[in-house]
Amino acid sequence: MMFCPKHAQEPLLTGQLMDGLKSYQCPVCSGAWIKAKDYQVWQSNRGEPSLDVNSLTVPITQDVTYEASRYDSRAGLCPDCGFYLVRGRINLQKGAFFIERCPGCKGIWCDDGEWDVLDRLGLSAYISLLFTDEWQSRVRIAEAEFRERPATIEKLGGEIAE
């Protein structure tokens, strides 16, 4: 039996996040655990292009609003193998959240609503990339450019800034 990473006493219930993607959900926080093998099967059935970091759009540039779960800041243990879950930050124009992944078995934990945001952003099929140094570097650069843009427009004016 597997237990929720955020509510250690709560057993996870079998369900689906979306068609063809098996998950295990917490009845208290509505978070979802996705086993690595289930994710890989779902990912391969989608026929997504090769996993290339440079082909993905950094979320900070997209106008998606999401309020992080109140459990997002809690550390958790992997329901399968007991390792502490590693957190990957997803920054949005308006807010941020963390998805978690086990460094041992590569399972994925999404708090309530996080999977939906990843899917809307086109990142759900690329979760393994979100934990790479290359992706994190691209995110830092995009965020710096995004934050510098208003200052440049204010200093130079809209036409010159373009």
Helices and strands as residue ranges (DSSP letters): E 13-18, E 21-25, E 32-34, H 36-46, G 53-55, G 59-61, E 86-92, E 95-101, E 108-110, H 114-120, G 124-131, H 133-156, H 158-161
